[in-house]
Amino acid sequence: MLLSIMNIFLYEKIYHDEYKQSWKEKKEILQQTAREQINSEVSNHLEVFRELQKNSPLLQHANYELLAGALPKEKKLLTVGISSVQRPQGSYLLDTLRSLFQASSETELETMVVLVHLSDPDPEWLGPAVANISDLFEPHIEARGLLVVRGLLDGSPLRNVNQSSPCEELDFRQKADYALLMNFASNLSDYFLLMDDNVQCILHFVSAISWALSAWKEYPWVTLEFSSLRLSGKVFHSGDLSRLASFFLLFLKDTPTHLLLSNFGFLLGQMAPISLTPKLFHSGHNGFISEDTCYKEKEEEKKLGKPHNPPAHIYTNMIFGSFFLPHYAYSLDFNYFKTQHVFPGHTYTVVLKASYKVIQIEVITGVGIWGICRLEHGQVELGYLPIGKGQVCTRYALLGPLVKGQLNQKLYHDKDFVEEVRCVRLLVTAPQESDVCITGVHIWTHV
């Protein structure tokens, strides 16, 4: 709505300008001006939001009971947080925990702690649930790798709030449960992974997340998404958990949990979702449906098929010979571009012959499953506002860094305000004396 209003206002402003510009140029100015105003607005409110969310009065009423396990002796890299409740059709929590631990090596287990929050106070369910977890996962509990807790907001006004529908009750309870979960987890590790209690994990998902965190360490981000599920697979800085928990409690009514998660990053300055692939988490049991069937936890990922790779020109300032040419990396065959002795500032740029609504980009460096000759330090950028004959873009925005020599990332689009991509640029960010092979630059577009 904000963008639509700004569209109308800025269009009228540009329309009365004395310069006779083409509609395309006007649209570009419109988008740039609106973006700058939005960024300014976010910047102005960012510090206020951060101060507001530091301590929620409601969380001062939080009391926790340790049901199984003990706090880890040292701070971990990652906390895997799961909130579970009694459901009429049965619980899949044990299957989720089994998948999680089986997908992790001993080394990976040492870097994380699993925190389970059992939020249903019914003793007939709670007692057997704790007993089953303790029996099946005793080694992980003894190793301080698994904690089971129950949190309550005793004395809080939340206990007296009535909901008008079962779905509102579900959302209300879910946000309160997540707030308690995150509040407890805020000092256990550097990062926090949110998971539902009906999820299957890909083998070595911890290492995949660790590699991504290392690559993104020097870049600003609020949420990294490793799944297409509504709630599961989102990673946060543990330092942001108290704000996120307070954010849930501020909007206990009306707004669904997944929408709050989506907007949290925007409020802290992340202008678009960072959706990484391949996906590490998938829904278990053929698309589990929560009670009251309010939201079906299903995967929205669609197979995109082969890359489209629209017509483009290739430009690079890297050295190359006569056998491994730059355009090979964009050709969708088995050839690749090979160079050597790259330095910060070296670029490989795909300049599309027209601007496109791009939905996903994949950049692959290195040859074979071991990634021989991969680029160790680089980032992929998207270019806009071409000038001249379209051989260069005037503005670039970061898409993301390479993770183990690769990037495969979805792009976010607002239906009413979509900026079309004209350039895709791979930028070297650190010197590398060994050979570098760019084996694929793949682009999927709206057709």
C-alpha positions in Angstrom: 0.0 0.0 0.0 2.8 2.4 0.9 4.6 1.7 -2.4 1.4 2.2 -4.4 0.8 5.6 -2.7 4.3 6.6 -3.4 4.0 5.5 -7.0 1.0 7.9 -7.5 2.7 10.8 -5.7 6.0 10.5 -7.4 4.4 9.9 -10.8 2.6 13.2 -10.5 5.8 15.0 -9.5 7.8 13.6 -12.4 4.9 14.3 -14.9 5.2 18.0 -14.3 8.9 18.1 -14.6 10.1 20.3 -17.4 12.3 17.6 -18.9 10.6 15.4 -21.4 11.8 11.9 -20.4 10.6 8.6 -21.7 8.2 6.5 -19.5 10.9 4.0 -18.9 13.3 6.7 -17.6 10.4 8.0 -15.4 9.7 4.6 -14.0 13.4 4.1 -13.1 13.5 7.4 -11.3 10.3 6.5 -9.6 11.6 3.3 -8.3 14.9 4.8 -7.2 13.3 7.7 -5.4 10.7 5.4 -3.7 13.5 3.1 -2.6 15.5 5.9 -1.1 12.5 7.2 0.8 11.7 3.7 2.1 15.3 3.2 3.2 15.3 6.5 5.0 12.1 5.7 6.7 13.4 2.3 7.9 16.6 4.0 9.1 14.7 6.6 11.1 12.6 4.0 12.9 15.3 1.3 13.3 16.8 2.6 16.6 13.4 3.3 18.1 12.3 -0.2 17.2 15.4 -1.8 18.7 15.0 0.1 21.9 11.3 -0.7 22.1 11.9 -4.4 21.7 14.8 -4.9 24.2 12.6 -5.9 27.1 9.0 -6.9 27.0 7.1 -6.5 30.3 5.2 -9.7 29.5 8.5 -11.7 29.5 9.2 -10.5 33.0 6.4 -13.0 34.0 8.2 -15.9 32.3 9.0 -18.9 34.5 10.7 -22.0 33.2 10.8 -25.6 34.4 13.7 -27.8 33.2 12.1 -31.1 32.3 15.1 -33.0 30.9 18.8 -32.3 30.3 21.1 -29.5 31.6 22.4 -26.3 30.2 25.5 -26.6 28.0 28.8 -25.7 29.7 29.8 -23.4 26.9 28.1 -21.3 24.3 27.4 -23.1 21.1 27.3 -22.0 17.5 23.7 -22.9 16.9 20.6 -23.6 18.9 17.9 -25.6 17.2 14.6 -24.4 18.8 11.4 -26.5 18.6 8.1 -25.7 20.3 5.7 -28.6 20.5 2.1 -29.0 21.8 -0.4 -31.8 22.2 -2.4 -32.3 19.0 -5.6 -34.5 18.5 -4.0 -36.4 15.6 -0.8 -37.2 17.5 2.7 -35.7 17.8 5.5 -36.1 15.3 8.1 -34.6 17.6 10.0 -37.8 18.2 10.3 -38.4 14.5 11.6 -34.8 14.1 14.2 -35.2 16.8 15.3 -38.6 15.3 15.7 -37.0 11.9 17.7 -34.1 13.4 20.2 -36.2 15.3 20.6 -38.9 12.5 21.4 -36.1 10.0 24.2 -34.8 12.2 27.7 -36.1 12.7 29.5 -36.2 16.1 31.5 -33.1 15.1 28.3 -31.2 14.1 26.5 -32.2 17.3 29.3 -30.6 19.4 28.5 -27.2 17.8 24.8 -27.1 18.6 22.2 -27.6 21.3 18.6 -28.7 20.7 16.0 -26.9 22.8 12.5 -28.3 23.0 9.8 -26.3 24.5 6.7 -28.4 25.6 4.0 -25.8 25.9 1.0 -28.0 26.8 0.4 -28.1 30.6 -1.8 -31.2 30.5 0.1 -33.7 32.8 -1.4 -36.7 31.0 0.4 -35.6 27.9 3.4 -33.8 29.4 4.7 -36.7 31.5 4.7 -39.4 28.8 6.2 -36.9 26.3 9.1 -36.1 28.6 9.6 -39.8 29.4 9.7 -40.8 25.7 12.2 -38.1 24.8 14.4 -39.1 27.8 14.4 -42.8 26.9 15.0 -42.4 23.1 17.6 -39.6 23.3 19.4 -40.3 26.5 22.9 -40.0 25.1 22.2 -36.5 23.7 20.6 -35.5 27.1 23.7 -36.7 29.0 26.0 -34.9 26.6 24.1 -31.7 27.3 23.1 -31.5 23.6 19.3 -31.7 24.3 17.2 -29.6 26.6 13.5 -30.0 27.3 11.8 -27.1 29.1 8.3 -25.7 29.8 7.7 -22.0 30.0 4.8 -20.2 31.5 3.8 -16.5 31.6 2.5 -16.7 35.2 0.5 -13.7 36.3 0.5 -12.3 32.8 -2.6 -10.7 31.3 -2.2 -13.2 28.4 -4.0 -15.8 30.5 -7.2 -13.8 30.5 -7.4 -12.9 26.7 -10.2 -14.6 24.9 -10.1 -15.4 21.1 -13.0 -15.3 18.8 -12.1 -18.3 16.7 -10.1 -21.5 16.9 -7.6 -20.2 14.3 -7.0 -17.0 16.4 -6.5 -19.2 19.4 -3.9 -21.2 17.5 -2.0 -18.1 16.3 -2.2 -16.6 19.8 -0.8 -19.7 21.5 1.9 -20.2 18.8 3.2 -16.7 19.2 3.3 -16.9 22.9 5.1 -20.3 22.7 7.7 -19.0 20.3 8.3 -16.0 22.5 9.0 -18.2 25.5 11.2 -20.5 23.4 13.3 -17.6 22.0 13.5 -15.9 25.3 15.0 -19.0 26.9 17.4 -19.5 24.0 18.8 -16.0 23.8 22.1 -16.8 25.5 22.7 -20.5 24.5 24.5 -19.9 21.2 25.5 -17.3 18.6 22.7 -18.3 16.2 19.2 -19.7 16.5 17.4 -22.0 14.0 13.6 -22.2 14.3 12.0 -25.5 13.5 8.5 -26.9 13.7 7.9 -30.3 15.4 7.1 -32.0 12.1 10.2 -31.6 10.0 12.6 -33.9 8.2 16.3 -32.7 8.0 18.7 -33.1 5.1 22.0 -34.9 5.9 24.7 -32.5 7.4 22.3 -29.6 7.5 24.4 -28.2 10.4 27.5 -28.0 8.2 25.5 -26.3 5.4 24.3 -23.7 7.8 27.7 -23.2 9.2 29.2 -22.6 5.8 26.5 -20.1 5.0 27.0 -18.3 8.3 30.7 -18.0 7.6 30.1 -16.6 4.2 27.6 -14.1 5.4 29.6 -13.1 8.4 30.8 -9.8 7.0 27.4 -8.9 5.4 24.3 -7.4 7.1 21.4 -9.8 7.5 18.6 -10.5 9.9 17.1 -13.8 8.7 18.5 -16.5 6.5 16.0 -18.9 5.2 16.9 -22.6 4.5 13.5 -23.9 3.8 10.3 -23.2 1.8 8.2 -24.0 4.9 6.3 -21.2 6.5 8.1 -21.3 9.9 10.9 -23.9 9.8 14.4 -23.3 8.6 14.8 -19.7 9.5 18.1 -18.7 11.2 18.5 -15.6 13.4 21.2 -13.9 15.4 20.7 -14.9 19.0 21.2 -11.2 19.9 17.9 -10.5 18.1 15.9 -13.1 19.9 14.7 -10.9 22.7 13.5 -8.4 20.2 11.7 -11.1 18.2 10.1 -12.6 21.3 8.8 -9.1 22.3 7.6 -8.6 18.7 5.5 -11.7 18.9 3.9 -10.5 22.2 3.2 -7.1 20.7 1.0 -8.6 18.0 -0.5 -11.6 19.7 -3.9 -11.0 18.0 -4.8 -10.7 14.4 -1.5 -11.2 12.7 -0.4 -14.8 11.8 3.0 -15.9 13.1 4.6 -16.4 9.6 3.7 -12.9 8.6 5.4 -11.5 11.7 8.5 -13.5 10.9 8.5 -12.1 7.4 8.2 -8.5 8.6 10.7 -8.7 11.4 13.7 -8.6 9.0 12.3 -5.6 7.2 11.9 -3.7 10.4 15.6 -4.3 11.2 16.7 -3.1 7.8 16.7 -6.3 5.7 14.8 -5.2 2.6 14.1 -8.6 1.1 14.1 -12.3 2.2 17.4 -14.1 1.8 16.2 -17.5 0.6 19.1 -19.9 0.2 19.1 -23.2 -1.7 19.3 -26.2 -1.7 16.6 -26.4 1.0 17.7 -28.2 4.2 14.3 -28.9 5.8 11.1 -30.5 4.5 7.7 -31.2 5.9 7.2 -34.6 7.4 4.3 -37.0 7.0 3.0 -35.8 3.6 2.1 -32.3 4.5 1.0 -32.2 8.1 -2.1 -30.1 8.9 -2.2 -28.3 12.2 -5.3 -28.4 14.4 -8.3 -26.5 13.1 -6.6 -26.7 9.6 -5.9 -23.0 9.8 -2.6 -23.3 8.0 -1.2 -26.2 6.1 2.5 -26.5 6.5 3.4 -27.3 2.9 6.3 -26.6 0.7 5.7 -23.9 -1.8 8.9 -24.6 -3.8 8.2 -25.3 -7.4 10.7 -27.0 -9.7 11.8 -24.3 -12.1 13.2 -26.6 -14.8 16.2 -25.7 -16.9 17.6 -22.1 -16.6 16.4 -19.6 -19.2 19.6 -17.6 -19.6 18.2 -14.8 -21.8 20.4 -13.3 -24.5 23.3 -11.4 -23.0 26.8 -10.0 -23.5 29.6 -11.1 -21.2 32.3 -8.7 -19.9 35.2 -9.5 -17.7 38.5 -7.9 -16.6 40.0 -11.3 -15.7 42.7 -12.8 -17.9 41.8 -15.7 -20.2 43.3 -17.8 -23.0 41.8 -19.2 -26.2 40.4 -22.5 -24.8 38.3 -21.5 -21.8 36.4 -18.4 -22.9 34.2 -16.2 -20.7 31.0 -16.9 -22.6 31.3 -20.6 -21.9 30.1 -20.2 -18.3 26.8 -18.8 -19.6 26.3 -21.3 -22.4 24.3 -24.0 -20.5 26.6 -26.8 -21.7 29.6 -28.5 -20.1 32.2 -25.9 -21.0 33.5 -23.4 -18.5 35.5 -20.3 -18.2 39.0 -20.6 -16.6 41.2 -17.8 -15.3 44.0 -17.3 -12.8 45.5 -14.8 -10.4 42.3 -13.0 -9.5 42.3 -10.0 -7.2 39.7 -7.9 -5.5 37.9 -5.8 -8.2 38.0 -8.5 -10.8 34.5 -9.1 -12.2 32.6 -11.4 -14.5 29.5 -9.6 -15.7 26.4 -10.8 -17.6 24.7 -7.9 -19.2 21.2 -8.9 -20.5 20.1 -7.5 -23.8 16.8 -6.5 -22.1 15.7 -6.2 -18.5 13.9 -9.2 -16.9 12.0 -10.1 -13.8 14.5 -12.6 -12.4 13.2 -15.2 -9.9 16.4 -17.2 -9.2 20.1 -17.1 -9.9 22.8 -19.7 -9.6 26.5 -19.1 -9.9 28.8 -22.1 -9.8 32.6 -22.1 -9.5 34.8 -25.1 -9.4 34.8 -28.4 -11.3 33.4 -31.7 -10.1 31.9 -32.7 -6.8 35.1 -31.5 -4.9 34.9 -28.0 -6.5 38.4 -28.0 -7.8 39.4 -24.4 -8.9 36.5 -22.8 -7.1 36.5 -19.1 -6.2 37.0 -19.0 -2.4 35.9 -15.4 -1.9 33.4 -13.6 -4.0 29.9 -12.2 -4.1 27.1 -11.9 -6.6 25.5 -8.6 -7.4 22.4 -7.5 -9.4 22.6 -4.5 -11.7 20.0 -2.0 -12.6 19.6 1.2 -14.6 21.7 0.5 -17.8 23.2 3.5 -19.6 24.4 4.1 -23.1 23.8 1.0 -25.2 23.2 -1.1 -22.2 26.8 -2.2 -21.8 27.0 -1.2 -18.1 24.6 -0.8 -15.2 24.8 2.3 -13.0 23.7 0.7 -9.8 24.5 -2.7 -8.2 22.9 -4.4 -5.1 24.3 -7.3 -3.2 22.5 -10.6 -3.8 24.8 -12.7 -1.6 28.3 -14.1 -1.1 29.5 -17.4 -2.5 29.2 -20.3 -0.1 31.9 -23.0 -0.9 32.3 -21.4 -4.3 28.6 -21.3 -5.1 25.4 -19.2 -4.9 21.9 -20.5 -5.5 19.4 -18.0 -4.4 15.7 -17.0 -5.0 14.8 -13.4 -5.6 12.0 -11.7 -3.8 9.5 -9.7 -5.8 6.6 -7.5 -4.8 3.8 -7.9 -7.4 3.1 -4.2 -7.4 6.7 -3.0 -7.4 9.1 -5.1 -9.3 12.5 -3.8 -10.4 13.8 -5.7 -13.4 17.4 -7.0 -13.5 19.7 -6.0 -16.3 23.1 -7.2 -15.0 24.4 -10.1 -12.9 28.0 -9.5 -11.7 30.4 -11.9 -9.9 32.9 -9.8 -7.9 36.1 -11.2 -6.5 36.6 -10.0 -2.9 40.0 -11.5 -2.0 43.2 -12.4 -3.9 43.6 -16.0 -5.1 46.7 -17.2 -6.9 45.4 -20.6 -7.9 43.2 -21.2 -11.0 39.5 -20.2 -10.9 36.9 -21.9 -13.0 33.5 -20.4 -13.4 31.4 -23.3 -14.5 27.9 -21.9 -14.7 25.9 -18.7 -14.4 22.2 -19.7 -14.5 19.3 -17.3 -14.6 15.6 -18.1 -14.3 13.1 -15.5 -15.3 9.3 -14.9 -15.3 8.0 -16.2 -18.6 
